[in-house]
Amino acid sequence: MKPEKQNNKRKVCKFCGETKNNFPNSHVIPHFLLKQCFDPEDKHRASVFRGNSQGGKEGLEQKNKKGNDVDNNLLCHECETIFQQWEGPASKVLYTPDGSQRIHKVERKEDIGLTYEVASALDYPTMKLFILSILWRLSVSTISIAKRVNLGPHEKTIKEILLKKAPGADTTYPIVIYKVIYNNEHPFFYSTAFRYRLESRNCVCIFGGGYMFGVSMSNQHKIPDHFLIFRIKSDGSAMIPYRDAMDFPEIKKLIKTPH
């Protein structure tokens, strides 16, 4: 494997605040969530899902190019390794070795109007710090994929959580994980992020690798009911709902349908 390219110009790391010259090309949304999107036959085309059950290519195409998720003004090499400590374990929770989606599934239910999986053993500290690390990177980065995420005063608070490696209570910045599908069949691999309102509360959606990670910016007394039901709990359990990508108006605006 080729070594990660580094930018040797001296800059201030946005995480540790120190001036250094060893800045790697940091993936704002981790590479393992993106690598499944790109067509191996066309490195400039990102498929929204890999293909139909017969292996054919169909459906939607993401209008971006490989590499537009990289920011070489974000983290020094030492801080990049801190973030990678959460990414490795998280990738093993979310995917099998062959790249298929995986949650530690116990059972699948449909008793509340949604199809969902009951998950366990999710390693609450690691998963929460991993998802918050993506959220923070999106807020401080200036690349295009991050332009719709601005955490305001939450940015500093979440940075402190990451620096201390202390995820806190599951009702502090509660997190939900969706499995996102298209046409009720295909995993949906689009990558994007944006803020939205749920029950009059500010939230952020992060799409990548067939999943959507939702984070509520509300405090413990104003959490949307949806997050209370589906959040990752401190005991490692969670209800993982399935949602069709076309349920999100923002997704309809960002992708194109082939003719």
N, C-alpha and C positions, 0 to 999 in steps of 0.2 A: 504494500500500500504506500502511495506517495505521501510524504510528510505534508501536513497542513501548511499552506503558504502563510507567511507572516508579514505584516507591515512594520518596518523597522523605524519609522518616524516616531519620535518621542511624543506621547500623548498621555492624557489623564484617563485612567481606567474609571469607568462609570460606576463600578461596584466598590472597589477598595479605595478609590480616590487618589491613588499614587501615580506619579508620572513615570512612565516606562516606555520601552521601545519594542517590546515583544508582544504585538497584538495579532493573534490569529484571525482568520476569517470565521467569525462566530455565526452559527446558524441561529437566527432569532427564534424560529420554530425549529426544534431539533431535527436533525437530518433523518433520523429513523422514521419520523412521521411524514416526511416528504418523499423519501426515496421510492416508495411504492407508486407515487403519482406519475413519475416520468417514464415515458415510453422508451425502452432500451433501443429501439430503432430510430428514434428521433429525440435527441437530447433537449430540443427546444420546445417539445410539446408535452404537456402534462395532462394525463387522462383523469377524468373525474372518477371513473372506476375502471378496474383492470380489464373487464370484458364480460361477455355473457357466459352462461354455463358451458357452452360449447367451445369457449376459448376465443371467440371472435371479438372484434373491437366494435363497439357501438356506443351510442349515447352522446355525452357532452364532452367538450374539451375546455380545459382551463386556459385562459388567455394570459399566459405569463411565460417566462423563460427560466430555465434552470440557472440557479445562482442568485435570483432576485431576493432570496431570503437571507443573504449573507451580509454581515456588517463588520467591517474591520476597524471600526472606531468604538467598539463597545467594551470588550473585556480584554484585560491582559492575560497572558498565558496562565498565570497562577490562578486567577479567578475563573478562567474557562474550565480548569480541572475541577474546581469546586462544583460547578454546574453539572459536569459530566458524572459526578458521583451520584446524582439523582437520576440522570438520564438512563444509565445502564440498567439499574433495577426496574425502572418504570417500563422500559421497552420489553422486559421479560414478562411483566404483568400483562401488557397490552397485546403482545404478539407471540405466536409460536415460533420455533426456530426457522420454519419455512416461510415466515412472513404473514401467515394468516392471523386474523383477529383472534384475540383470546382475552377473556376475563375469567377469573377463577370461578366458573359458573357452578352454581348449586342446582338451580331450577329456573324454569322459564314460566312466567305467569301472564295472564291477561285479565285479571279480576278487577282492575280499576279503570278500564277503558283504554289502557295502554299496554302494549307488549313490553315486558321488561324481564331482565334477568336478575336474580338474587345472587349477589357476589359476596365472597368472604375472603379473608386473608389478603387484603389489598395493600397492607403495610401503609397505614394512614400517614405517618410522618413523611415517608419518602414520596408518596403520591401527591400529597398536598404541597410539599416544598417544590417538587418537580413542576406542577402546574402553575404555582405562584411564580416560579422562576421564569416561565415562558411569559406570563402576564407582565412581569416587571421589565423583561427585555423588550417586549412590544411597546411599552410606555416610554422607555428611554431612547429607543432606536429611532432613527430618522429615515429608514428605508421605506419603500412604498408599501410593503405588506403590513407595516406597523402604523400607517398614517391615521387609522380610524380608532386607535386606542390611546387615550390620554387619561391617566389615573388621577391627576391632580394631587391633592394632599395624601391620597392613599399610596402614591409611589414611594414616598419616604418610609411609611409604616411597613409596607411589604418588603422593602429593602432591609429594614431592621430585622424582620422575621427571618429572612434568608441569611443575613450575616450571623445571627444567633443560632440558626438551624433549629428554631423553636416554632413548630407549626401552630401551637395554641389549640384552643377548643375547636371542635368541628362546627360550631356556630359562629366562629370568627372567620370572615371571608369563606363562607361555606362553598363547597365545590360539588357540582354534579357532572357525571360523565354520561353522554349519550352514545349509542351506536347509531351512526347516521347511514341511511340506505337511500337508494334511488329506485323508484318504481317497485317498492316493496320487495326488492330482491338483491340488488347489487350493493356492496359496500361503497360508500361515497367518499372519494379521496381528495376532494378539493381542499386547498389550504388558504385560509383567510382568518381575519379577526375583526371584530367590531363591537362597539358598545350598543346596548339596547335597554329598553325599559320593560320590566316585568312587575306587575302589580304596583306600579308607580315607584319602583325601585331601580336603581342603576345596577346593571350587570354587564359582563363582558363574555362574548362567545369566542372560542378559539377552535377553529376547524383544522383537522389534519389527520391523515392516515386512516380515514373511516370513522373517526371519533369526533365528537364535539365536547369540549370542556367548558362548562359554564361556571363563572365565579360571580357571586353576589357581593356588591360593594357595601351592603347594608350592615348595620351593627346588629347585635343579638336581639334587639327589641323590634327590629323592622325587617326581618328576613321574609322574603316571599314564601308563601306556603309550599310552592313547588320545591324550593330548596330544602325546606324542613323535611319533606317526605323523601326526596331522592338524594340527599347529600351523602358524601362519603363520611361515615361515622368514625369516631376515634377508635372503635373496636375493630376496624378494618372491613366492616360490612357496608354494603350499598345496594340500592336498587338501580339497575342500569337500563333506562328506557330505550326503546327503538323509536327513531323519528325519521320521517321521509324528508330528504333535503329540500323538497319543494314546499315544505311547510314554512320555510324561512323566506320572507319576502326579499331580504338582503341577498340571498343566494341567487334568486331569480334575476336580480339586477347585474350580478357579477359574471354570470356564465352565459354561454350562447348555446342554442339548440341547433344541431346540424339540419340542413335542409335536404 
